Amino acid sequence: MKRDEFISTVQKLVNLGILHRKQLALVIVAVVVVTLAVFGWKYYRHQQELKASALLSSAIKEFHTPITQPGETLSEDSTASPSFTSQEEKCRQVLPSFQKVIDSYPRSYSAAQARYYQGVCYLLLDQYEDAVKAFQNSFKKSSDRFIKALSLMSLAHSYDAMGNYQNAAELYRDNFKALSRMVPKELVLLDLGKYYEKADQKNEAMAQYQRIIDEFPESQYKDEAQDRLDTLKFSSQ
């Protein structure tokens, strides 16, 4: 009986397929088209990422080129690479290379890294407002947690260099969880304490240092936190 029921059900499905064969054919064609489109898009994105990665690698290699002093003899390995006599010269020349990655492949993973490196170049050039914009773009447009954390830390450092200690402290405070996922929590607390300290918010700074001492007694940052806490307590007397 069960076999007969099974055969009967299969026959009904076959009859339905015959009855609605045109509709079924359209559905199959639609599925095939969508599948091909998805695979085509994935292949296209993969090729774009490869091209973006090649451009980025070239720019990063240029960024890490050693500084040569006047009269210094270059090694055979470095003669094919551009040479720079100062950090400023190198950063100014490599900035367009990172911009090319961003302009050519704006949605790629490499573009997010290029925005970060742009910020680093601006930071080294003491162009802090441009660095802030670059790090903000890197944070907003990247989906990678590590790049986002690096961008946040570098953005805070840019605010610090500008003397905007309150902005740096608020950035760390508001993004504490995101930063703590990628770097040691006690290091985030230590940097946050330093920014509070520079912003003349001693109580908030001492609270961060105390947390390191209480929550991370084996941390390599404990001694520095203790020294800073003692100094603040002494200055408050």
Secondary structure, DSSP 4 states (H G I P E B T S, - for coil): -HHHHHHHHHHHHHHHHHHTHHHHHHHHHHHHHHHHHHHHHHHHHHHHHHHHHHHHHHHHHHHTPPB--TTPPPPGGGTTS--BSSHHHHHHHHHHHHHHHHHH-TTSHHHHHHHHHHHHHHHHTT-HHHHHHHHHHHHHH---HHHHHHHHHHHHHHHHHHT-HHHHHHHHHHTHHHHHTTS-HHHHHHHHHHHHHHTT-HHHHHHHHHHHHHH-TT-TTHHHHHHHHHHHHHHT-
